[in-house]
Amino acid sequence: GAPVGALSVNDSAVHVSVRPTSPGDLAEVAVSPDVGEVFILNQVLTVEGGGSKVSFRRTPGSQELVIFGTIGRTSPSVEEDVAVGDPALFAARALRFALEERGVRISGEARARHRYHTMPGADPVLHDEEAITLATMSSAPLWEAIQVVNKVSQNQHAEMLLREVSFAAQGMGSLDGGLRERQTFLSQVQGIPPSDELVDASGLARQDLTSPNALVALLNFMWHRPERDLWLQSLPVGGVD
């Protein structure tokens, strides 16, 4: 459930590890990268044995992560990925942290200045016409990105690709634009009726509905597309990947 943004580092998540200590003492909790994105309230007690019952709880919109339960002295560490609140701000903080780790002194706070500002129901407004490019990096080819989405069911990457489709076609990477472009594509597929029952890219939304017939129609359509071979390479192989 990590939020979607144009700038994403570490899949917009921090990794939390809970390790046992001595029986009767609180467990050891580590966050990576630890850039102040979440505040940990550690309530995990180390006990004898090898069993673990560790739970994570965070109120939506809060930076406080409560970790509670027990972890056995001989138990392996408990690992969890935790979504950040603002992907761009997290990226800025991570950049600052990496620079300071290398001896670069920085004044002021890390900030995220979003180029476009959007309000519900309103058109995007250009927020900063004089944004400065600090660095550029070319991504992997699109078909490799789609392999990651399809083979490991990477929901956040699917959401970002939907907005990338909108950006490529319209110059603005918005959810609404991506939904329109997808509907335009699906309208070419015989056997898929027009529908507003697909409201995101990952399928996580409860409103998302489709039918076996529609899926078969899409598979048949893609089989006859010029991109068939690259598409086939992106599909997961049962028992392999």
N, C-alpha and C positions, 0 to 999 in steps of 0.2 A: 504493500500500500504506500510506497514512497511517492511523494509528490513529483509532478512532472515539470521540468524546466528546460530552457534551451542550453543551460550550462550545468552539466552533471558530473560530479567527481565521486568515485567509489560507489556508483549506483545510488547516490544520494542517501547513503546509510553509514552508520558507524557500527563497528563490530564489538560486541560485549562478551567477555570471557569471565566465567565464575569458576574459581579454583578452590579446592579444599585447603584448610590450614590444619590447626590442631583441634581435636574434639573439644567442644565447648566455646570455641572462638568463632568470630565472624569469618566468613569466607573472604577470599581475596577477589576483588573485582577490577578488571582492566578494560579500558575503552580505547579503541584504535580506529581512526586517529582521534586523539583526545584534544579537541580544539574548543571545548566549552559548549558543544552542541547539546549535550544532555547532562543533567545533574542527577547523580546516583544516590538513592536512599537504600543502603545495603542492609537487609534484614535476613540474610541467609546464614544459618548456623551450621558449622561443621559438626558432624556426628560420627560415631563409630560405624564401620561397615563400608559397603561399596554402593549403596543405593542413593539415588538423588530424587528430590521432589522440589525443583526450582521453578518459580513462576515469575513472569514479568508483567507489570501493569503500568500504564501511562494514560492519564486523562487526555482526550483529544485536545490538541492545541497547547499542551503543557510540555515543558522541557524536563520535568521531573520524572525519572524512571524509577519505580519502586521494584526492587528485586527481593523476593521473600521465599522462605521454605528452608529445606535442609539439603546438605550435600555430604555424602559419605567421605570419610578420610581417604579411602583408597579409590574413590570414584574418579573417572576422567573429568576434565573440565566441561562445563556446560556452556555452549556457544549459542549466540543469538545475534542477528542483524537487526538494528533499530533504525527506522526511517528518520531523516532530519526534517526540520520544519520548512526551511527555505533553501532549495538546492544551490542557488547562486551565492547566497550569503555563506553557506557551508563551504563552497569552493573558494571563496575569498579568504575565509578563516584558515582553510587547509593550506592555501598558498602562503599566507603569512607565517603559519607554523613551520612550513618547509623552509622558508627563507631564514627564519630565526634559528632553526636547527643548524643552518649552515653559516651562522655568524653574521647575518645581515641584520642591522639594527633598524627598526621600523617604528615611527611615531604615529599616533592616532589609532583609531579603531578600524577594523575591517568593515567594509560596507559593500552593499550590492545595489548598484544603480541600474534599474531595468530600463532598457531602451524604449520599450513600449509599455504604456500603462493601460490596463483594461478594467472596466467596471461592468458588472452584470448588466446585460441588455444594451450596452453602448459599444460603439466602434472603438477600436484601439487608437490611442493617441500617442504620437511620437513624443517621448519624454525628454530625450537628450540627443539633439542633432549633432553634437560635437563629441561623441564617444570616441575614445582613443583605443586603437588596437594595440594590446600589449604583446601578443604572440599569436601565431596561427599553427595549427597542426592538422594535417589531412587524416581523415578517418580511414578505416578499412573499407574495401569495396562494399557496396550495398548488399550484395548477395551474401557476404560473410556476416553482416549484421543480422540479416534475416535468418541465417543458420542458427545464431544464438537464440533468437526469439522462438523459433520453432522447435529446436531440439531440447532446450531446457525450460521452455515455457516462461521466458523472461518478460513478465508483465510490464515493467517500467519501460523496457526498450520498445515493446509494442506500442505503448502510448506515445513515446517520443517519435517513432516512425510515422504514426498517423499525422502528427503535427508537421513532420518533415515533408510529407506528401503535400500538405497545405502550403508550406513555404515554397516548395518547388513550383507549384502551380499558380499560387496567388501572391507570393512575396510576403506572406504573413503566416507564421506557424501557429495557428489557433486550432482548438478542438472543433469548433463549428465548421471551419474551413476544411478540416480533414474529413469530417463526417459527410460534407457535401461532395468532396472528391471521391470518397469511397462509394457513395450512392451512385455517382455518375459511372464509376467502373462497374458496379454490380448490375446497372441497367443494361449492360451489354450481354449479360449472361442469361441465356434462355432458361427459364425454369425458376428464376429467383424473382418473385414479385416485389414491387416497391414496398419499403417498410421503414418505419421509424423505431423499430424494436432492437436496434443495435446502437447504443448510446456512447460506447467507448471503444477502445482498441483491444484491451486485454480480456474482455469478457467478465471482469470482476463485478460490474454493475448488475444489480438484481433485475433491472429492466431488460437485459440482453436476452433475446429469444431468437432461435432459428430452428430449422427443421432438418431431418435427415435428407429429404428431397433437395433442399437448397444446398446442402453440403455436397451431395453427389453431383449436382449441376455445376457447382464451382470447380470440383475436381476434374470433371469432364472438360470444362472450358479451359482450365489451365493445361490439361494434357495436350491440347492443340495449339497452345501459344508458342511463340518463338522462344520464350524464356523457360520452356519446359525442363530442360536438363538442369539449369541452375535451381529451379524450383524443387525438382526432385531431390537434389543434393541437400536441400534445407530441411527435408522432412525427417523426423526421428525414426530410427530403425529399431524395431522391437527387440529387446534383450541386448542391445548394443549401446545405443546412445539416446 
